[in-house]
Each structure stands twice: as C-alpha cells, then as structure tokens.
C-alpha cells in the first residue's frame, strides 16, 4: 500500500494567483503548506492583463467592491516589495514588473464620451481621483492614439503589474518558503463529523490538513456549491517592432477604451509587448480561442491605436474567470476545517495580496479589515447568508 502523505497545517487547493499568494503568506508565517493544482500555475491567472485599477474599473452598483479594491492597491505594493526583497535575499532577482503610470480611459465618439462622462461622475462621487482631458490633451499623453479619440480621463492611482512575472516570483517565493507543490486535480473534499479534513485527487491520493484553503477559481463549483460560475475571457499579446521601440514606448500607460459601446484595454509591458483584452463570455468552462474573439479584440485595438496593425502577433489565449452574482469575492470559513478564497472575477491579481492577508487573519481567528464584511464565503449558499469571519 502507498504511504499516506503526511498531514500539513494548510492544504491549498488551486495554484492561481490567489492560491500562490496565500500559500506564500502562510508559509512565510511559519505554517507547513501543501498546494495541489492541475494547471501547473498556467491557468486563468497566466492569461490575465495585470491591471491594478480600482479607479477605472469602478462601475455602478459596486461601491463596496470599489472600497475593497482601493484597499488592495497599497496592500499589493507592500506585498510585492516584500516578495522581491525576500527573493533578493535568497539570491534571486525576480522583479514583478510593477508600473505606476496610471490608466487613461478614452472614448471614440460622442456616445462613448457620454458613457465615459457618466462613469467619471459616478467615480468622482466616490471621491476617486481622475482628471478629465480633451481629445488633444489625451493625444499629447499618448501620441499614437487615433485622431478620432474625443477625450479621456486620467486615473493616476491605478497601477499595473506583469502578471506572468508576478506569478513566477510568487512560485519562487513559495518554493523558498517551503511550500510543497503537488501536480494533480482534486476530485472532492474529504470530511469527518461535519469538518473538512482534506482532499482526494482524481488519481486516488488523499491529502489531509488542519485547514483546507479552497482557492480553485472558476473550478470551485465542481467541489462546493457556493455560487461561483466560470466567465470566459479571450486575451491577446502583441509585440511592438524594434524599429518603433527605438523611438520610445508606443504606450506609456494602460489605455482603456470604449469603442462604439464595446470596451477594450491595452496594457504595455516593459519588454515591448502589449496585452489586449478581453472578451467576456458565458461559455461555461470552454477555453477555446475563437476567430470572432480575436477579430473583436484586434478591431477595437486598431480603432484606438492604429499603429497596432504593425505589431507582431505573439499569442491568443482564453481563460475562465471565477464569477459571482455580485462580481465580488467569497472569503471566510465554511466549517472549522475549510476556508474559502475564490470568486475574484476580474480582480484576482489586484486582490491577491489583500486576500492573502485576510486568509492569514481567518486562520489566526483575528478580525478582518472592515472592507471584507460584505463578502462572506457562504452568502450565496442555499442555507442563506453567512457573514465573513
């Protein structure tokens, strides 16, 4: 008979950005941590754009989520600096690619400008800092933008990060902190007398732990009925030719556009790539890249940035975001042995550090920051709302 794996303090189910950040934080605090993941950390988080944009992503009906996202930015900056420093001390230089240039939201026609103005008025009512710009002032900031751009709004408090560098650094940090990685898919959680005790993989290996931390993103619904549904998103990576880069950056900050009612964003990378995203599709767990999705993204990118037609095509990728009914995360205890941290939808990268802090507090039975109070783990379960604790 195979030897039963030794129990650990924490078993993390899911190796996306939330699972990695939480595993790193807990292991750094001294816990024994095992992480089980089937994607090899190349799932939806690998396909993200890396925007840390609480201002330009604030929308009607999400005031509480906006407060949480605002608190997440300084938490992310602290966490990333600590991660880079810890890796440097261990002899590894892995910068996460944090950019502090802000987000420029732009509109192409009068209707798009009216929609952007309504959003800006709402954001200003929340006290969010943004600056309205004329079309000419917008193009002075980003000279390669289309001459059709009617105006823009600059949000300097938004940041961005290279998601793949960040994930690579998190993985290295976890390994340095002693996290044990297991490649496998969890088939079910195991329990005894009403308390979650571990997880069973599809190849029949059972892992036990003092606490199971479920960070399985869009796949959460396979293991637990808490109201998480996959939302497909397709995203592109383009490369700026060297002859253009020689004259300076084509884009100096994230640009978000409303193009005849359709949204698109372009996120520059230090290495010369530009990320273009992203579609939002109710297609279950399908991760097929489609011709229509690629066409839509390329068309809208060209409308905003005509010179993008000269970029080389690097990659098209699709992933599934973990959506919830209110587009907000689920965090807290389900039972004495199970903690949930999932449902981050479009804000997983942004909320990763703040979620890691919150998970550590939950496991230590310490109070959470008040911003988390609306986002209890069991609020969509059939037995009713349960506050975050």
MARNU-886771 format. One line per 5 residues: for each residue x, y, z of C-alpha. Coordinates in pm, 1 decimal. Last residue first. Example, Ala and Ser with C-alpha at 12.3 -4.5 7.8 and 13.67 -1.06 7.14 Angstrom:
1367.0 -106.0 714.0  1230.0 -450.0 780.0
//
This chain:
-1543.7 3581.4 979.2  -1732.6 3693.9 669.4  -2104.6 3698.4 739.3  -2318.4 3397.9 642.2  -2614.6 3448.8 411.5
-2857.2 3171.4 342.4  -2897.9 2794.8 359.8  -2883.4 2778.6 -21.1  -2527.9 2911.3 -32.2  -2476.2 3252.0 -191.3
-2350.3 3435.5 117.2  -2132.7 3144.2 227.7  -1785.4 3293.5 198.3  -1868.4 3637.7 333.2  -1804.9 3938.2 111.2
-1989.2 4228.9 272.1  -1752.6 4240.4 575.3  -1426.3 4244.8 378.0  -1380.7 4622.6 377.0  -1396.7 4612.3 759.4
-1046.1 4459.5 779.3  -1069.0 4112.0 925.6  -1059.8 4021.8 1293.2  -816.1 3750.5 1406.6  -900.2 3380.8 1425.9
-539.6 3306.9 1316.9  -664.3 3114.4 1013.8  -900.9 3398.7 927.6  -623.9 3658.2 968.3  -388.1 3467.9 738.8
-667.8 3441.4 483.0  -725.2 3817.8 506.6  -359.4 3899.0 443.9  -351.4 3663.3 144.2  -672.7 3824.3 17.2
-516.6 4171.0 38.5  -216.3 4046.5 -157.6  -422.6 3877.5 -429.2  -686.6 4148.4 -467.6  -537.5 4320.8 -772.8
-435.0 3995.7 -943.3  -776.7 3839.7 -884.5  -984.8 4144.2 -976.1  -1179.7 4032.9 -1286.5  -1375.1 3755.4 -1109.0
-1245.9 3726.2 -751.1  -1480.2 3433.9 -680.6  -1239.3 3249.8 -451.8  -1095.3 3239.0 -100.9  -1279.5 2976.2 105.8
-1166.4 2832.1 437.9  -1246.2 2473.8 538.1  -1157.5 2290.4 859.5  -1386.9 2457.0 1113.0  -1660.5 2497.9 851.8
-1729.7 2732.5 559.9  -1484.9 2990.3 684.9  -1414.5 3316.2 507.4  -1382.6 3481.0 167.6  -1604.3 3495.2 -139.9
-1501.2 3753.2 -396.2  -1714.6 4009.3 -580.0  -1883.0 4017.5 -921.5  -2223.1 4045.1 -746.0  -2368.4 3715.6 -871.9
-2025.7 3550.4 -873.2  -1765.8 3497.8 -1144.4  -1446.6 3292.3 -1131.3  -1267.0 3397.5 -1451.6  -1218.0 3137.3 -1722.2
-921.0 3153.5 -1955.2  -852.7 3209.7 -2322.6  -526.6 3278.7 -2500.3  -402.5 3439.1 -2819.1  -29.5 3485.8 -2850.8
252.8 3675.1 -3016.7  107.5 3863.7 -3315.0  351.4 4124.4 -3445.2  263.7 4491.5 -3417.8  212.7 4694.2 -3735.6
-167.8 4692.8 -3707.4  -113.9 4834.6 -3356.9  -27.5 5165.3 -3528.8  -399.7 5238.4 -3545.0  -429.4 5264.5 -3164.8
-788.7 5314.0 -3057.5  -966.0 5172.2 -3362.2  -684.8 4920.2 -3409.4  -734.2 4785.2 -3056.1  -1107.7 4754.7 -3122.8
-1050.6 4555.6 -3441.6  -782.2 4335.4 -3285.3  -1005.0 4249.9 -2988.7  -1313.0 4175.0 -3196.5  -1115.7 3972.3 -3451.1
-953.1 3757.7 -3181.8  -1291.3 3682.5 -3024.2  -1451.2 3605.5 -3357.8  -1169.0 3373.8 -3462.5  -1214.9 3179.8 -3140.9
-971.2 3075.4 -2868.2  -1122.0 2774.9 -2692.6  -1127.6 2788.2 -2312.8  -1473.0 2638.9 -2253.0  -1553.6 2608.4 -1882.2
-1901.6 2751.7 -1916.3  -1947.5 2973.2 -2221.2  -2087.8 3295.2 -2073.2  -1848.8 3528.2 -2249.8  -1649.2 3836.1 -2152.5
-1384.7 3938.8 -2404.7  -1059.7 4098.6 -2300.7  -817.9 4226.4 -2371.7  -505.4 4343.0 -2546.6  -164.9 4294.7 -2383.1
115.6 4498.6 -2538.1  468.2 4359.4 -2556.5  786.2 4566.9 -2561.7  974.8 4412.6 -2269.9  845.5 4668.8 -2019.6
486.6 4563.5 -2083.3  208.2 4785.4 -2210.4  -160.0 4722.2 -2125.3  -423.3 4782.6 -2392.0  -787.8 4770.5 -2290.0
-1112.3 4715.2 -2475.7  -1476.9 4800.1 -2405.9  -1758.4 4790.5 -2660.9  -2014.4 5072.9 -2672.1  -1895.3 5217.8 -3000.4
-1533.2 5178.1 -2886.1  -1500.0 5249.6 -2515.3  -1129.6 5244.9 -2444.5  -891.4 5158.9 -2167.1  -528.6 5261.8 -2207.6
-266.2 5134.1 -1964.0  41.3 5354.5 -1954.6  340.6 5464.2 -2163.2  223.3 5328.8 -2497.0  438.8 5335.0 -2810.6
742.4 5347.5 -2585.5  1042.2 5526.5 -2733.6  1182.6 5588.5 -3083.9  1377.7 5261.3 -3083.3  1056.9 5083.7 -2985.8
914.7 5152.6 -3329.3  1207.8 4994.8 -3516.1  1210.2 4710.2 -3262.2  858.0 4605.8 -3355.7  594.1 4625.0 -3078.0
483.1 4276.2 -2975.6  120.6 4166.7 -2938.8  -38.6 3956.5 -2668.7  -408.1 3873.4 -2690.6  -690.7 3795.8 -2448.2
-1005.7 3583.2 -2450.6  -1227.9 3572.1 -2142.8  -1470.5 3303.1 -2033.3  -1681.4 3350.1 -1722.1  -1686.9 3042.0 -1497.1
-1954.2 3033.5 -1223.3  -1911.4 3055.4 -846.5  -2230.3 3038.9 -638.0  -2116.9 2848.0 -328.3  -2184.1 2489.3 -432.6
-1851.9 2326.1 -349.7  -1614.3 2098.0 -536.8  -1705.0 2132.4 -905.0  -1830.5 2485.3 -837.6  -1480.7 2597.2 -741.6
-1348.0 2540.4 -1095.2  -1364.4 2912.4 -1179.3  -1118.4 2988.8 -901.1  -984.8 2691.0 -707.2  -871.5 2880.9 -399.9
-1008.9 2641.7 -134.0  -794.0 2656.6 177.9  -814.2 2327.2 364.2  -717.3 2358.0 729.7  -552.5 2111.9 968.8
-453.1 1907.3 668.4  -507.4 1574.3 498.3  -413.5 1470.6 147.4  -578.3 1171.2 -16.8  -429.1 1021.0 -330.6
-677.1 842.5 -558.2  -564.1 959.2 -902.3  -850.9 1208.9 -919.3  -726.6 1373.9 -601.0  -889.0 1343.5 -257.5
-893.5 1646.6 -28.3  -851.5 1721.0 339.9  -1022.0 1726.1 679.8  -1341.1 1925.8 630.6  -1548.6 1910.2 948.6
-1902.1 1774.3 968.3  -1810.6 1458.3 1155.7  -1528.7 1376.8 913.4  -1466.4 1543.2 583.4  -1298.5 1494.8 247.9
-1303.4 1741.9 -38.5  -1355.9 1601.0 -383.6  -1186.8 1530.2 -716.2  -881.2 1748.6 -662.9  -667.5 1760.3 -975.0
-296.1 1691.6 -952.4  51.8 1837.5 -958.7  165.2 1866.2 -597.1  372.0 2162.5 -477.7  521.4 2169.5 -127.5
560.2 2521.3 13.1  896.0 2563.2 187.9  939.9 2941.6 194.7  1188.7 2929.7 -94.2  939.3 2729.1 -300.0
661.6 2976.0 -223.0  881.7 3269.6 -315.5  975.4 3106.9 -644.9  607.3 3047.8 -724.4  522.5 3404.0 -627.4
804.0 3541.2 -842.7  683.1 3343.5 -1143.7  326.4 3459.9 -1080.6  440.1 3822.4 -1064.3  649.3 3790.1 -1379.1
347.0 3640.8 -1553.5  109.2 3908.5 -1424.9  328.9 4198.6 -1533.1  184.2 4455.3 -1296.5  -40.5 4756.4 -1340.5
-125.6 5064.7 -1137.3  -427.9 5291.4 -1098.4  -394.4 5598.4 -874.4  -311.4 5821.4 -1171.9  -657.6 5793.6 -1323.9
-659.5 6000.2 -1645.2  -990.9 6056.8 -1820.6  -1013.9 6091.1 -2196.5  -1148.5 6281.3 -2492.0  -1288.2 6254.8 -2843.0
-1039.3 5999.8 -2982.4  -1079.0 6010.2 -3362.4  -715.2 6116.5 -3408.8  -630.5 5761.7 -3302.2  -380.2 5719.5 -3021.8
-11.3 5716.8 -3114.7  61.2 6042.1 -2929.9  -31.9 5909.0 -2584.6  -17.5 6197.4 -2335.0  -45.4 6460.0 -2609.1
-326.8 6251.9 -2755.8  -534.4 6292.0 -2440.9  -471.4 6666.1 -2435.5  -596.7 6688.7 -2795.1  -910.3 6489.5 -2717.1
-984.8 6696.5 -2411.1  -895.5 6560.6 -2069.1  -1087.0 6489.1 -1749.9  -871.1 6415.5 -1445.8  -941.8 6135.2 -1200.2
-917.3 6087.4 -824.2  -1187.0 5874.1 -667.5  -1402.1 6052.5 -409.6  -1698.0 5818.6 -455.0  -1894.6 6093.5 -630.6
-1593.0 6134.3 -860.5  -1633.6 5773.7 -968.5  -2000.4 5830.5 -1052.1  -1920.5 6145.7 -1247.5  -1647.1 5957.0 -1432.4
-1885.4 5674.5 -1521.3  -2137.2 5919.7 -1663.5  -1862.5 6101.7 -1856.1  -1736.8 5772.2 -2003.0  -2087.1 5690.4 -2129.6
-2121.9 6040.3 -2278.5  -1779.7 6005.4 -2443.2  -1881.4 5672.1 -2596.8  -2197.9 5833.5 -2733.2  -1999.8 6126.7 -2875.0
-1738.8 5906.8 -3042.6  -1405.5 5745.0 -2966.1  -1375.8 5745.8 -2587.5  -1066.1 5719.3 -2371.3  -964.8 5590.1 -2027.2
-601.1 5656.0 -1942.3  -477.2 5440.5 -1657.2  -192.0 5519.5 -1419.3  182.8 5534.2 -1476.4  277.7 5332.7 -1167.0
411.2 5013.8 -1325.5  500.8 4697.3 -1131.4  704.8 4446.9 -1332.2  726.2 4168.9 -1072.2  1103.3 4190.8 -1031.6
1270.7 3850.0 -994.5  1631.2 3870.7 -871.3  1713.6 3551.3 -685.2  1994.3 3522.7 -429.3  1785.8 3433.1 -124.9
1799.2 3793.7 -6.1  1674.4 3902.7 -346.8  1380.5 3663.3 -319.2  1282.4 3810.7 17.3  1316.0 4164.2 -118.6
1102.8 4090.6 -426.3  832.1 3933.9 -209.4  837.8 4221.0 41.8  811.6 4478.7 -236.8  525.3 4286.8 -397.7
339.8 4261.7 -65.9  374.7 4629.3 16.1  259.9 4738.3 -332.9  -27.1 4487.5 -324.0  -151.7 4606.9 14.9
-133.1 4966.4 -108.0  -357.0 4869.8 -404.0  -597.5 4634.6 -224.2  -762.8 4899.8 -7.2  -896.4 5063.2 -323.6
-1026.3 4727.8 -445.4  -1219.5 4672.1 -122.3  -1376.4 5016.2 -141.3  -1463.7 4950.3 -508.1  -1628.3 4622.5 -409.4
-1848.8 4809.2 -162.6  -1947.2 5068.4 -423.9  -2023.3 4810.9 -694.0  -2364.9 4917.0 -823.1  -2234.5 5149.1 -1093.1
-1878.3 5083.9 -1201.4  -1528.4 5124.0 -1056.9  -1281.9 4967.5 -1303.5  -1100.8 5293.8 -1384.9  -1050.0 5374.2 -1017.1
-971.6 5030.1 -871.0  -723.4 4954.3 -1149.1  -449.1 4710.8 -1064.5  -429.6 4575.6 -1420.2  -234.1 4252.5 -1462.8
-362.4 4153.5 -1806.4  -460.5 3798.2 -1711.9  -386.7 3480.4 -1910.6  -144.2 3333.8 -1655.5  -405.8 3395.2 -1384.9
-656.4 3188.2 -1584.8  -443.1 2873.8 -1571.1  -68.0 2822.6 -1609.0  10.4 2757.0 -1242.2  84.3 2390.6 -1328.9
-280.3 2357.7 -1427.0  -373.1 2066.0 -1201.4  -306.3 2227.4 -864.6  -240.3 2098.4 -513.9  -52.9 2323.0 -271.4
98.0 2191.9 53.5  174.8 2432.3 337.2  351.0 2392.7 671.6  286.7 2720.8 852.9  569.9 2952.6 958.2
442.9 3299.8 868.2  631.7 3282.9 537.9  442.4 2959.9 467.2  110.8 3139.4 525.3  199.8 3437.9 305.8
341.7 3225.7 24.1  42.7 2990.1 26.6  -197.0 3286.1 21.8  -21.5 3449.1 -272.4  2.0 3119.9 -462.5
-362.0 3025.0 -405.6  -487.2 3370.1 -504.5  -264.5 3394.0 -813.5  -361.2 3054.4 -944.3  -242.6 2731.3 -784.6
-566.6 2584.9 -654.0  -642.8 2374.6 -346.2  -420.8 2493.3 -62.5  -372.1 2234.1 213.4  -272.3 2401.3 539.2
-109.2 2276.0 859.5  17.6 1966.6 682.5  -65.2 1596.1 712.4  191.9 1344.5 596.6  119.9 1168.1 269.7
-22.8 816.1 321.8  237.0 559.8 214.3  130.9 350.5 -79.5  0.0 0.0 0.0
//
